[in-house]
């Protein structure tokens, strides 16, 4: 069943007009620059802001429908909110902060001990919030929201205030929650690394409008969307570890119906991971080269060519089986290789250029 959101709302100097839906359970990421309207969407979904026009539904529950004068108040929507600031009660211990989420919560499947284990916060239970690091505070805030037994977890840039090291520490916990609890999650960010690790559905927001919405792998592999204009543009694909070659210090993955070689991984064969291949690291060829160090020569078909005049470049979409790569090359290379939609092409990718995002 889907998460459905349709909102039209105006405040002085800004107008929000968005509509999207996403399957549940799963993580729907709202991505865009500051001021795009992402946080306003979360506030409206949570019932904290009453919009002019909206329809908001989670699975079979209509939370708000202005046309039908249907409005469920915030305290009855069962939406667990997590903000940039952890907003923990300073006079309470971590354990008391966590149990606060249980006070008015209905009976549910999310248990106290499970949350403690998933977030690895057992050593923190007797401490006060002011003694915790930023990452620890964030984990406690997430735990408190989960223990309210939410039908939706809404997270408004929960990692934005953390430095790179703390952010790297907490991202694996968020990925673990996503897999373990199978909750619908609405997640706001403007950080592309968080998108790659966490998103199932990606909604691109700009100036109060939806530029595109859909499954993560499809959205990141489109050369016509603003993400393709970024220096760090690239495709993300689901992959499975096939085997390890200890002698060569390489692991073999299957992704998009193709075999990929990456530096030796620690996970067991059969493990599912996500991989990211930056567009700037992909070389295109009309025929297989010989005597080169590149391990991955991937056969595909040109799906589209999108000019990027600002960079004097072009973004080429290379279709695989149910997936796609992006390659940023020069217009001259497009002409020399006769790259048009439907033409066969080989994508060359160094093993060390393939990023393992999640496991």
Secondary structure, DSSP 8 states (H G I E B T S, - for coil): -EEEEEEEEEETTEEEEEEEEEESSEEEEEE--TTSSHHHHHHHHTTSS--SEEEEEETTEEEEETTTTEE--GGGS-EEEE-SS----TTSBHHHHHHHTTTT--S-S--HHHHHHHHT-GGGTTSBGGGS-HHHHHHHHHHHHHTT--SEEEEESTTTTS-HHHHHHHHHHHHHHHHHH--EEEEEES-HHHHHHH-SEEEEEETTEEEEEEEHHHHHT-TTSGGGGSTT-EEEEEEEEEEEETTTTEEEEEETTEEEEEE--SS-TT-EEEEEEEGGGEEEESS--SS-S--EEEEEEEEEEEEEGGGTEEEEEEE-SS-EEEEEE-HHHHHHTT--TT-EEEEEE-GGGEEEEE-
